[in-house]
């Protein structure tokens, strides 16, 4: 009661207190979602105990999810680290999937070429990403669910085209059903993976664009 009276008498102070509580709660929820996704539930990857996800925090941006790091950190760690066999980066990519009959939204990831190598999971069909895909024709790896919904589980899907936000992508692979990547544990799931593109200003050397950094010891 005494605290409530103090807050009522000083609205400015009350606003600071409420803002601090909001930031603290948001940070706690974010960290818990990551810990729950990566530690409390088993991961379907080879030797999951050797996987590492980077966390960072800054005093000037306390409300940002701690899992997001600047892209330049990924480049620096990739160049200088001697403790990891592979380091990869990823960020969410929301698109519209269009067909001849309808359109719907889908959530995927833009990733570095080492992404699937780092996680150690081979595709069910086709192949995963290679360094040459960064500057070559646009390609996409599909989730098992996307493959079933969009292509009816056709075994000949590799080499066909899917349109993401009005841009055609060649399907090069399909991941197995149990491939489950829980970055921030997004409830809607991830449906596809495309490579970072050469020439994309968001992912040039020295940029601060946010990415999740995943490494394998």
C-alpha positions as MATLAB code, in Angstrom:
seq = 'XXXXXXXXXXXXXXXXXXXXXXXXXXXXXXXXXXXXXXXXXXXXXXXXXXXXXXXXXXXXXXXXXXXXXXXXXXXXXXXXXXXXXXXXXXXXXXXXXXXXXXXXXXXXXXXXXXXXXXXXXXXXXXXXXXXXXXXXXXXXXXXXXXXXXXXXXXXXXXXXXXXXXXXXXXXXXXXXXXXXXXXXXXXXXXXXXXXXXXXXXXXXXXXXXXXXXXXXX';
ca = [
       0.000    0.000    0.000;
       2.831    2.360    0.895;
       4.512    1.642   -2.445;
       1.270    2.265   -4.330;
       0.856    5.659   -2.648;
       4.407    6.629   -3.607;
       3.757    5.701   -7.238;
       0.543    7.726   -7.339;
       2.295   10.804   -5.926;
       5.106   10.642   -8.484;
       3.786    9.679  -11.951;
       7.193   10.111  -13.579;
       8.829    7.693  -11.186;
       5.895    5.317  -11.624;
       6.425    5.315  -15.397;
      10.090    4.417  -14.932;
       9.197    1.580  -12.567;
       6.578    0.174  -14.948;
       8.933    0.437  -17.927;
      11.669   -1.343  -15.995;
       9.256   -4.115  -15.020;
       8.081   -4.484  -18.630;
      11.641   -4.804  -19.928;
      12.598   -7.269  -17.197;
       9.554   -9.450  -17.823;
      10.130   -9.390  -21.592;
      13.771  -10.383  -21.161;
      12.835  -13.174  -18.752;
      10.197  -14.567  -21.122;
      12.628  -14.441  -24.049;
      15.418  -16.220  -22.193;
      13.035  -18.840  -20.807;
      11.638  -19.596  -24.272;
      15.168  -20.221  -25.561;
      16.226  -22.313  -22.565;
      13.004  -24.317  -22.798;
      13.465  -24.895  -26.524;
      17.148  -25.832  -26.418;
      17.760  -27.332  -22.961;
      14.566  -28.668  -21.397;
      13.469  -30.626  -24.468;
      15.800  -32.948  -26.417;
      17.076  -31.795  -29.815;
      16.921  -34.126  -32.810;
      20.488  -33.452  -33.940;
      23.607  -35.635  -33.883;
      25.620  -34.935  -30.713;
      23.354  -32.073  -29.578;
      25.586  -31.493  -26.542;
      28.196  -30.079  -28.928;
      25.867  -27.396  -30.301;
      26.251  -23.859  -28.988;
      23.973  -20.850  -29.458;
      25.377  -17.388  -28.756;
      23.782  -14.920  -26.355;
      24.541  -11.229  -26.014;
      23.185   -8.243  -24.129;
      23.791   -4.487  -24.245;
      22.833   -1.857  -21.706;
      21.519    0.515  -24.359;
      19.119   -2.090  -25.855;
      17.859   -4.143  -22.924;
      14.582   -5.102  -24.598;
      16.161   -6.881  -27.582;
      16.128  -10.678  -27.441;
      19.499  -11.778  -26.156;
      19.830  -14.441  -28.824;
      20.241  -11.889  -31.629;
      23.819  -10.868  -32.367;
      25.205   -8.526  -35.064;
      26.050  -10.177  -38.366;
      29.598   -8.864  -38.114;
      30.051  -10.932  -34.929;
      29.262  -14.067  -36.931;
      31.893  -13.125  -39.535;
      34.474  -12.347  -36.862;
      33.897  -15.551  -34.926;
      33.909  -17.610  -38.101;
      37.288  -16.153  -39.074;
      38.991  -16.233  -35.680;
      37.468  -19.100  -33.702;
      39.474  -22.292  -33.196;
      36.991  -23.999  -30.877;
      34.276  -24.766  -33.431;
      34.199  -27.146  -36.374;
      31.442  -25.014  -37.902;
      29.689  -21.700  -37.166;
      26.473  -20.576  -38.860;
      24.024  -17.679  -38.757;
      20.263  -17.416  -39.297;
      17.416  -14.909  -39.216;
      13.668  -15.145  -39.709;
      12.221  -14.641  -43.186;
       8.468  -14.122  -43.577;
       7.140  -14.525  -47.135;
       3.973  -15.032  -49.131;
       3.750  -18.368  -50.936;
       1.773  -18.013  -54.169;
       0.342  -20.696  -56.420;
      -2.005  -20.595  -59.382;
      -4.986  -20.816  -57.029;
      -4.121  -19.055  -53.753;
      -1.560  -17.271  -51.581;
      -0.593  -17.752  -47.944;
       2.059  -16.552  -45.516;
       4.962  -18.750  -44.429;
       7.838  -18.339  -41.989;
      11.325  -19.580  -42.739;
      14.947  -18.710  -42.154;
      17.636  -17.013  -44.169;
      20.835  -18.823  -43.260;
      24.542  -18.975  -43.940;
      25.803  -21.849  -46.128;
      27.183  -23.757  -43.090;
      23.794  -23.924  -41.393;
      22.877  -27.543  -42.118;
      26.477  -28.701  -41.753;
      26.522  -27.178  -38.266;
      23.337  -28.973  -37.221;
      24.515  -32.223  -38.810;
      21.178  -33.359  -40.269;
      21.114  -34.639  -43.883;
      18.106  -33.961  -46.119;
      15.376  -36.466  -46.796;
      15.470  -35.568  -50.486;
      18.016  -33.684  -52.614;
      20.712  -31.646  -50.926;
      21.150  -28.767  -48.505;
      22.932  -25.447  -49.034;
      26.419  -24.958  -50.441;
      28.661  -21.852  -50.536;
      27.960  -21.469  -54.258;
      24.242  -20.950  -53.515;
      25.005  -17.526  -52.032;
      25.678  -16.053  -55.468;
      24.059  -18.624  -57.764;
      20.405  -19.064  -58.771;
      17.900  -18.662  -55.943;
      17.337  -21.954  -54.143;
      15.282  -23.157  -51.185;
      15.227  -26.156  -48.832;
      11.736  -27.149  -47.692;
      10.474  -28.471  -44.386;
       8.731  -31.836  -44.384;
       5.390  -30.181  -43.647;
       5.749  -27.622  -46.445;
       6.613  -30.413  -48.875;
       3.497  -32.372  -47.932;
       1.142  -29.376  -48.037;
       2.468  -27.656  -51.129;
       3.649  -30.614  -53.226;
       1.634  -33.522  -51.840;
       4.797  -35.350  -50.804;
       5.905  -35.818  -54.413;
       9.334  -37.545  -54.593;
      10.111  -35.535  -57.739;
       9.889  -32.144  -55.997;
      13.641  -31.482  -56.314;
      14.229  -29.254  -59.313;
      10.730  -27.745  -59.303;
       9.975  -24.108  -58.510;
       8.177  -22.450  -55.609;
       7.292  -18.741  -55.536;
       8.145  -16.849  -52.336;
       6.994  -13.220  -52.244;
       6.782  -13.115  -56.056;
      10.325  -14.480  -56.499;
      10.851  -17.990  -57.968;
      13.129  -20.378  -56.057;
      14.372  -23.775  -57.170;
      13.682  -26.530  -54.645;
      16.973  -28.315  -53.939;
      16.032  -30.384  -50.908;
      13.495  -31.484  -48.301;
      14.328  -31.976  -44.631;
      13.077  -35.021  -42.673;
       9.948  -34.864  -40.537;
      11.895  -34.883  -37.255;
      14.073  -31.903  -38.206;
      13.033  -29.428  -35.531;
      14.873  -26.143  -35.072;
      13.542  -24.071  -32.179;
      15.122  -20.628  -32.379;
      12.945  -18.635  -29.979;
      10.519  -21.569  -30.181;
       8.235  -19.962  -32.751;
       4.886  -21.770  -32.409;
       4.027  -21.594  -36.102;
       7.128  -23.572  -37.056;
       9.653  -23.038  -39.840;
       8.748  -24.035  -43.378;
      11.788  -23.280  -45.524;
      15.429  -22.201  -45.577;
      17.102  -19.911  -48.099;
      20.728  -18.702  -48.161;
      21.949  -15.202  -47.406;
      22.441  -13.606  -50.804;
      25.650  -12.017  -52.047;
      25.073   -8.289  -52.478;
      22.391   -8.099  -49.788;
      23.277   -4.935  -47.856;
      21.883   -6.410  -44.636;
      24.576   -9.079  -44.654;
      27.649   -7.222  -45.793;
      30.885   -7.205  -43.807;
      30.633   -4.923  -40.784;
      26.837   -4.716  -40.656;
      24.844   -4.859  -37.428;
      21.890   -6.812  -38.828;
      20.606   -9.249  -36.189;
      21.227  -12.978  -36.561;
      21.227  -16.033  -34.350;
      24.686  -17.611  -34.236;
      24.899  -21.389  -33.876;
      28.168  -23.284  -33.612;
      29.330  -26.876  -33.282;
      32.259  -27.572  -30.989;
];
